[in-house]
Amino acid sequence: MKLAQIIHKIHKLIEAKEIKNITKREMAARLGISERTYIEWLRETNEPILREPCLICYHS
């Protein structure tokens, strides 16, 4: 499974848990990154460094 697919899946799991839609901007803010960086991760034009996947796990 590609990293972008994993990030997207985590996003959807958090939405389901909170029973609301979460924008890319909101998710990026939760992770402490820019919206542009988050979108680049999803588009696979950029990949997170080691610290950033840890943030995803911590916030999910």
FENPE-V188489 format. One line per field, one symbol per residue. ss: DSSP state (h for helix, s for strand, l for the rest). phi: phi as a letter, one per 30 degrees, with the letter a starting at -180 (. if undefined). burial: + if it has 16 or more other C-alpha atoms within 10 Angstrom, else -. Layout:
ss=???
phi=???
burial=???
This chain:
ss=llhhhhhhhhhhhhhhhhlllllhhhhhhhhlllhhhhhhhhhllllllhhhhhhhhhhl
phi=.dedddddddedddeddchadbdddddddddibddddddddddicabddedddddddddc
burial=---+--+--++--++--------+--++--+--++--++-++----+--------+----
